[in-house]
């Protein structure tokens, strides 16, 4: 009987390497502005996602989640991007109830990821 040791998977919430590249390319002031613009965009998309969930508009939910996933990935917000992708998949599989819990997790992860990304870029 073969027993394998399983190493715990390190939680990766932000892409530090990508953020460092962004910092070198854009500079601290421009990156700060990008984070502010992203926050404004994300807040609007989160409201639209909430509306889509209330209306059970799973198509719109999937489109919005897809859009937000791309923005999160571009900024290195990995956990939020993964949750957006899961939300998109859930909408395609008509898993409305599961989408509600994913949405709650997404809101928390997005705030956490963005805070960590800002910290990294202010060092």
Buried (B, 14 or more C-beta within 10 A) or exposed (E): EEEEEEEEEEEEBBBBEBBBEBBEEBEEEEBBEBBEEBBEEBEEBBEBBBEBBEEEBBEBBBBBBBBBBEBBBEBBBBBBBBBBBBBBBBBBEEBEEBBBEBBEBBBEBBEBBBEBBBEBBEE
